[in-house]
């Protein structure tokens, strides 16, 4: 047991010695590491001090250079400013010298004017004395007093006044004669406008009568082959409904509708209805209608005396034979407008031949307006331009519905003639009551808008003009008012063509000089 204690004591002593030795070595190593770290830190600090000194010297050198540069710039600027101040001083000195010279010159002029005024006053006194002496001398020579001379002078003035009055009266009479002539022309134009020439209102026939309702089945054919062939060849829609003994033809093209009417009438009379016979009938109808179109165009040209038209224009005029507007035949309307335009142009001293030609051609666009987009006036002008028509005729046709401001007298005459032919009693199928109702409706719609002072329907209801109150409607509100009125008319009314909306605003400034 004691051996165990001895061994434990020995082991403990050995372990303690080993631990002490390890601790001593570790302490020595730590002290060496600390000394090395201290030396490295001192070395780093020394290098940092050296770099700081270097940067400091470089910064001082750069600051010194910058200071020298700024000093040089400031000195240069000072020198420039001094030079500029010297120049300004020289200019001011020169201006002072000029002002001094001008002041001296003005003083001299003032003295000269004073001397001149003194001379003028002296001359005025001499002249007054001379006038007095002359008056006495004139009275002695003329042997009359001042009152008698005044009477003679007044008598001469009276004579001159009578002569001036006579010339004025003559000028007034000539002006009155000219105004009377213009007034007479206006009266003649109004008389032409109110004339009621006999005019037949026609409509294009679109209903073909049948001998019996059994004919409808033959027109339709087996499985509809006859009616399909007919519609394909003519370009019209054949409407077969419950209407007894009648077939309705529908198409926007009046020429095709007339061809279909003639062909179907021929087929009904013949009784043989099959695709081959339909082709023959349609071809025969086309030939007949083309001859009728050409004859109608040539007859219109011959009746109006218009020459030199292109053949295609003559054909387009002939197509108007099958075009109607409110029951009024457009070809007869064009002939009537041509005559009226020539009469108005002759009375108003305008170009009669131009007015007659434009009147005949003004609605030529209606012959193709179902095929081309746009207004018939623009379409007609394009057609005339395409076929080499005169520019003044093209311009008159283009302006006859006031789609732009008229810039030639013949265009205004054409507008008047067109309105006369379209709106006079008997020209169109529309009754007077319907026309008056439409015009009143237009004016009533116009009066509903706030700020409207007056509203007028003109051009046979094709245009409505508003006179607005300038203190309630400004220039920007005018455009809005015109657009709103146009939309209201579209919503509440039914009418042919288009209706032009014109808003008029007038502002006046009046002052009196007292």
Buried (B, 14 or more C-beta within 10 A) or exposed (E): EEEEEEEEEEEEEEEEEEEEEEEEEEEEEEEEEEEEEEEEEEEEEEEEEEEEEEEEEEEEEEEEEEEEEEEEEEEEEEEEEEEEEEEEEEEEEEEEEEEEEEEEEEEEEEEEEEEEEEEEEEEEEEEEEEEEEEEEEEBEEEEEEEEEBEEEEEEEEEEEEEEEEEEEEEEEEEEEEEEEEEEEBEEBBEEBBEEEEEBEBBEBBBEBEBEEEEBBEBBBBEEEEBBBBBBEBBBBEBEBEEEEEBBBBEBEBBBBBBBBBBBBBBBBEEEEBBBEBBBBBBEBBBEBBBEBBBEBBBBBBEEBEBEEBBEEBBBBBBBBBBBBBBBBBBBBBBBBBBBBBBBBBBBBEBBBBBBBBBBBBBBBBBBBBEEEEEBBBBBBBBBBBEBEBBEBBBBBBBBBBBBEEBEBBBBBBBBBBBBBBBBBEEBBBBEEEEBEEBBEBBBEBBEEBEBBBEBBBBBBBBBBBBBBEBEEBEEEBBEEBBEEBBEBBEEEEEEEEBBBBBBEBEEEEEEEEE
